[in-house]
Amino acid sequence: ALWLDPCVGDGAFVAQMAKRGIDAAQISAIDISPGPGTVDDAARTVREVDFLDWAVAHRAAVDHVVMNPPYTALSRVQGKLLDRALDVRSSDGQRLPFKANYWAAFLLTAIGCVRDGGSLVAVLPAAWDFAKYAVCVRETVERAFGEVIVVRCASPLFPKVQEGVVVVVAFDRGARSCTSRRVEVLSLAETIAALDQIALGKVPHGTCTMRAFASPPV
């Protein structure tokens, strides 16, 4: 399988992939910041490149995406980076508004990189739940995958993010129907426990099925 981390940063995800025996040739790691990073050699790492540009030539190129995209308001992004982000479209053809956040552009773009049958995991801010611009993002994820599980943690998981976090786990890219589920937890430990259950193919305790529906793939 081929893996992608579209915003590798300090390489936390890549380090864990390497620890689990995934070969560097199987991992594409992209970041706009200069390097080198401490684990760049554990992947096919490309730095000083805009992921949104990179993705144009890499549609349906990987099997799995693991990402913690930048949480930056588009109003703070400038130049070609902003132009590319504002050109990203959801499944219904809508462009992201200027009031959106960079994470939404990364997530929508990453979906297009996943092959049929593949999966995507994203660590996102709580805006996934309540931001107006996130409605079309959520719908696009559900139209693109056969199963979507949202793990919502009420407490912050990162020192610099003073709000709850959402982990979106999506399976079976290209499926013709989707089951959307949600589980709410209180802490990092409960978040990890829920993700462990999902990894084993189980439904975490307290999970609610939000809806099951058929939709055209995107």
C-alpha positions in Angstrom: 0.0 0.0 0.0 1.1 3.6 -0.6 0.7 6.2 2.1 0.5 10.0 2.1 1.1 12.6 4.8 0.4 15.9 3.0 1.6 18.2 5.7 4.4 16.2 7.4 5.8 18.9 9.7 8.2 17.3 12.2 7.3 13.8 10.9 5.3 12.5 13.9 3.1 10.3 11.6 5.9 9.2 9.4 7.9 8.1 12.4 5.0 5.9 13.6 4.6 4.4 10.1 8.3 3.6 10.0 8.1 2.0 13.5 5.4 -0.3 12.1 7.5 -1.5 9.3 6.2 0.6 6.4 9.1 1.1 3.9 10.2 4.7 3.0 9.4 4.0 -0.6 5.7 3.5 0.3 5.3 6.8 2.0 5.0 10.2 0.3 5.5 13.1 2.8 4.9 16.7 1.6 5.5 20.0 3.4 5.8 23.6 2.3 8.4 24.4 5.1 12.1 23.9 4.4 13.9 21.0 5.9 15.4 18.7 6.5 13.3 17.1 9.2 14.6 14.5 11.6 12.7 11.6 9.9 12.7 12.8 6.3 14.7 9.7 5.3 11.9 7.5 6.5 9.7 8.6 3.6 9.8 10.0 0.1 9.9 13.5 1.5 9.4 16.6 -0.6 9.7 20.0 1.1 9.1 23.6 0.0 6.2 22.3 -2.1 2.6 23.3 -1.8 0.5 20.1 -1.3 -2.4 21.6 -3.2 -0.1 22.0 -6.2 1.5 18.6 -5.7 -1.9 16.9 -5.7 -2.8 18.1 -9.2 -0.4 15.4 -10.7 -1.2 12.8 -8.0 -4.9 12.1 -8.2 -5.8 8.6 -7.1 -2.1 7.9 -6.4 -2.2 6.5 -2.8 -4.1 4.0 -0.7 -4.1 5.8 2.6 -3.9 9.4 3.8 -3.0 10.3 7.4 -3.0 14.0 8.1 -3.0 16.8 10.6 -3.5 19.8 8.3 -2.7 23.4 9.1 -5.4 25.3 11.2 -5.0 28.7 9.5 -7.7 31.1 8.4 -7.5 31.6 4.6 -7.6 35.4 5.4 -4.0 34.9 6.7 -2.8 33.0 3.6 -1.4 35.0 0.8 -0.3 34.9 -2.9 -0.4 31.7 -4.9 -1.1 29.6 -1.8 -4.4 31.5 -1.3 -5.3 31.4 -5.0 -4.9 27.6 -5.0 -6.9 27.1 -1.8 -9.8 29.3 -3.0 -9.9 27.2 -6.2 -10.5 24.0 -4.3 -14.0 22.6 -4.8 -16.4 20.5 -2.8 -18.4 17.6 -4.3 -21.2 19.9 -5.3 -18.8 22.2 -7.2 -18.7 25.0 -4.6 -15.4 26.8 -4.1 -14.2 27.4 -0.6 -15.2 30.9 0.7 -12.5 33.4 1.9 -13.9 32.9 5.4 -12.9 29.2 5.3 -9.8 27.6 6.9 -6.8 26.1 5.3 -7.6 22.6 6.8 -10.7 22.4 4.6 -8.7 22.9 1.4 -6.2 20.3 2.5 -8.9 17.8 3.3 -10.9 18.2 0.1 -7.7 18.0 -1.9 -6.4 14.9 -0.1 -9.7 13.0 -0.9 -8.8 13.3 -4.6 -5.4 11.6 -3.9 -7.0 8.4 -2.5 -7.6 5.4 -4.8 -10.8 3.4 -4.8 -11.0 1.3 -1.7 -8.6 3.4 0.2 -8.9 5.3 3.5 -8.2 8.7 5.1 -7.7 9.8 8.7 -7.6 13.5 9.6 -7.1 15.3 12.9 -9.2 18.4 12.6 -10.4 21.3 14.8 -13.9 21.5 16.3 -14.8 23.8 13.4 -15.6 20.5 11.5 -18.8 20.4 13.5 -19.9 24.0 13.6 -18.4 26.2 10.9 -20.7 27.1 8.1 -18.1 26.5 5.4 -17.6 22.9 6.9 -21.0 21.7 5.8 -19.9 21.1 2.2 -16.7 19.6 3.4 -18.5 17.0 5.6 -20.9 16.2 2.7 -17.9 15.7 0.4 -16.3 13.3 2.8 -19.5 11.3 3.1 -20.0 11.1 -0.6 -16.4 10.0 -1.2 -16.3 7.1 1.3 -18.3 4.1 2.3 -17.9 4.6 6.0 -17.1 7.7 8.0 -16.5 7.7 11.8 -16.1 10.9 13.6 -14.4 10.8 17.0 -15.1 14.1 18.9 -12.9 14.8 21.9 -14.3 17.5 24.2 -10.9 18.5 25.6 -7.8 19.8 23.8 -5.3 17.2 22.6 -2.5 19.6 21.7 -0.9 22.4 23.9 -1.3 25.1 21.3 -4.9 24.2 20.3 -7.3 25.4 23.1 -10.4 23.7 21.9 -11.7 20.2 21.3 -10.5 18.1 18.4 -12.2 15.9 15.8 -10.6 12.8 14.3 -12.3 11.8 11.1 -11.7 8.2 10.0 -13.0 7.3 6.5 -12.9 3.9 4.8 -13.7 2.5 1.3 -13.1 5.3 -1.1 -15.5 5.3 -4.1 -18.2 3.3 -2.4 -21.8 3.9 -3.7 -23.3 4.3 -0.2 -22.1 5.7 3.1 -22.7 4.9 6.8 -21.8 7.9 8.9 -21.1 7.4 12.7 -20.1 9.5 15.6 -18.7 8.9 19.0 -18.0 11.6 21.6 -15.3 11.2 24.2 -13.8 13.4 27.0 -10.1 12.8 27.0 -7.0 11.8 25.0 -7.1 8.4 26.6 -10.7 7.9 25.5 -9.8 9.1 22.0 -7.0 6.6 21.6 -9.3 3.8 23.0 -11.9 4.7 20.4 -9.4 4.7 17.6 -8.0 1.4 18.7 -11.5 -0.1 18.5 -12.0 1.3 15.0 -8.6 -0.1 13.9 -9.8 -3.5 15.0 -13.0 -3.2 12.9 -15.1 -2.7 16.0 -17.7 0.0 16.8 -16.6 2.0 19.9 -18.9 2.1 22.9 -21.3 5.0 22.7 -21.2 5.3 18.9 -24.3 6.7 17.2 -25.2 6.1 13.6 -26.0 9.5 12.2 -27.3 8.3 8.9 -26.8 5.7 6.2 -27.5 6.7 2.6 -26.6 6.2 -1.0 -24.8 8.9 -2.9 -22.8 9.2 -6.1 -19.1 8.9 -5.7 -16.9 12.0 -6.2 
